[in-house]
Amino acid sequence: MDDKNKKKNLNEPEDNDFGGIAMERMLPTSNEEELKLLMKDLDREQAYREHKCWRQYITIVVSMAFVLFQLYATLSGKITAQVLRASHLAFVQFLAFLLFPALKNQPKNTLPWYDLLLAFLGAACWLYIVINFQTIVRRAGNYRPVDLVVAVVGILILCESCRRIVGLPILIIAGCFILYAFTGRYLPGFLNHRGYSLQRVASHLFYNTEGIMGTPIGACSTFIFLFILFGALLEKTGIGQFFIDSCNAIAGGASGGPAKVAVLSSALLGTVSGSSVSNTVGSGSFTIPMMKRLGYRGEFAGAVEASASTGGQLMPPIMGAAAFLMAESLGVPYISIVKAAILPAILYFAGIFITVHLEAKKLGLKGLPKDQLPKFLPLFLRKGYMILPLVVIIVFLCSGKTAVFAALMGILACLAVGILISCIDLAQGQKPSFGMNDLKDVMCSAARNIISVAIACAMAGIIIGIVTLTGLGLKLGAGLVSLAQGKLFITLLLTMVSSIILGMGAPTTANYLITSTITAGAIIQLGVEPIAAHMFAFYFGIIADITPPVALAAIAGAAIAKAKPMRTALNATKLAIGAFIIPYMFVYNPQVLMIGASPLGLLVIAVTALLGMFGISAALEGYAVCPAGMLAGTSAPEWLKTVAAVVERGLFALAGLFCVIPESRTDVVGLVLLVLLILLKLIVKRRQKPATA
């Protein structure tokens, strides 16, 4: 075991590059403060102001009014779609400038006059639609000068809130699309169009349901908001700690136990947080120090948590916000997306789990002592009721109910669990751990968490609005297919690269909306199932969180592990290799997404794919030695041993890839090669035992 790693803890300084995070910022007085600062540095959504005095009460009142309005709109069904979306954006714009400063290094406990002015102006622009909705509808596109002024001001203020909270990449992309709408007549080739006036562009984007108030913000103002409220309630009831305790009870005692706990708990916690960075920091604060104490390298420990946490958005039943938008874009029930995502998510986490196991075996790492681990059955009997909200969500989704209804039932179940926890505390003579103050915190958290999603959806609405106005979507799709010369594989490669590059600066929601708008149509043109095309863009948008050079989730893991950020990112990319393979699997064989799959066919695909992930993981880790093992301890030259090790890894990788490819012939070849390699491994191991005895 590495004694150096064993002695370190989260607060010990170490000379490392934290990817631009100042070292002194990483060493506050307590772990909680350190983690809070880390999230604010890496995650724009967490860099909000913490108001005091009268400003605090304004934030609380507006946030609670926002949540209550959304619940009323959902339960009553009396508010028309456009009024609901405009009202939603009014609340979002007001809170955006109230909570998020213009610059990252500005004091977090002040509220400049210009931010207050922008908050009121931004909200007023959208309330203008709410108040004058019937008048605007009756005019049927005959917009007045005041309508144009409101639209332009509203769009500009939205762009400023995007710059503060979501980031420059999506703002630049949206700006380029708007510029394209004005300058199309001067562009050559397929990009040429007649051009549009300021009034036409502004009114189309601001007042039309094909622009900012289109499908993305429609989904955000209904079931996405409800699921974010549901996640905030889950977090407040303590289900996150229950997940970690349960995973410790299941896997903590196995070889390399803490790393396996990190994989399992992050898969579950992703359901709660929906954010790669927040998940990494939240569960990583427990699992990464445990992994290092056990003997894992810091880079590997941080990478395990980052890759597993990033995959949390891929794990049903509650995935990232982009999954809800996918259901809305495709016009299918959300349960269809959930079903399609089950097997790919299992394969993704299986790949990480196998690699973690092989790394533990290679280093000779043991699990945590049994006396330090909770017992699963007593834990489940004592706190198993905490999973009731998730069970409720799954049951209602599987029974054919809408996502909105399932979310509402989940929220009620969360409240019931919170009341039950408080009753248990009172019965034990303790202070209730869930009360009215906690409910207020939940509402403020939900209102704050929806801001970045809503603004990303609104900005994506600008892009989609320009695409529908100019017909650019079909042109770009045709251009992409032409560039790839009609070859599906090349089209997929181009989509993958663009999704990863875009994901380096844009959140998953915006990334998915942009890439699916531009590239999904091109992939579908080549005969791919629509859900597979959209899921392809979804996967690579998420993986950008651990892909160098940005890799925000990996940098968060590195900061906690006190490790090199880029080494951690490279390790995370290696651990998440399945995410670079699985999307190609389900594009070429939609049965992986349970589309037209028989139970037997699905079982065969799952088993061969899991064996394939083992082969690929063995190749990456270099643990399951065969040819290299035969030369170990001999007088063979070092270069020959190195070549043997490379050949061995190559054979395992080849066997894994053949198994992963969802075709019968390749499965047979891969399985035969994998079996031969494993048999050779066993023979080598048996021959080496007498020599070492």
Salt bridges, closest charged atoms under 4 A:
GLU14 OE1 - LYS8 NZ 2.92
GLU34 OE2 - LYS562 NZ 3.17
ASP41 OD1 - ARG25 NH1 3.60
GLU50 OE2 - LYS36 NZ 3.10
GLU50 OE2 - LYS40 NZ 3.58
ASP115 OD2 - ARG49 NH2 2.36
ASP115 OD1 - ARG164 NH2 2.62
ASP147 OD2 - ARG139 NH2 2.23
GLU160 OE2 - ARG163 NH2 2.86
GLU160 OE2 - ARG164 NE 2.76
GLU299 OE2 - ARG567 NH1 3.97
GLU359 OE2 - ARG297 NH2 3.29
GLU359 OE1 - LYS362 NZ 3.75
ASP438 OD1 - LYS236 NZ 3.82
ASP441 OD2 - LYS236 NZ 3.64
ASP441 OD1 - LYS440 NZ 3.19
GLU621 OE1 - LYS362 NZ 3.42
GLU621 OE2 - LYS574 NZ 3.34
GLU638 OE2 - LYS641 NZ 3.85
